[in-house]
Amino acid sequence: MRWLVDAQLPPALARWLTSAGHEATHVFDLGMATASDDVIWRYAIDTTSVIVSKDEDFAIRAQLHGGAPVVWVRFGNVRRTEIIRRFQSALPDVVAGVERGEHLVELA
């Protein structure tokens, strides 16, 4: 599965996903740190990537338009290690949801 990690989340999450056997890129690595949601959305669709974001706008797009699946990270500001721990714990369910065709998977 291919993942695109948005700017509000640490690049370490993309690296962790890669070490877990997925293809993952952070928007910083693509020179898209300040890109608009439209640009990121289009990139995700073009590369068949799952967007991982704290941005509610992506969650709304996913529900209204489909196109790119979105993992909406809904917990507050926590340390990088805690983000990765929570993602690691939820990853099987997140992957299963995306594979079932869910456009929006919430991670709280």
Buried (B, 14 or more C-beta within 10 A) or exposed (E): BEBBBBBEBBBBBBBBBEEEEBEBBBBBBBEBEEBEBEEBBBBBBEEEBBBBBBBEEBBEBBEEEEBBBBBBBEEEEEEEEEBBEBBEEBBEEBBEBBEEEBBBBBBE
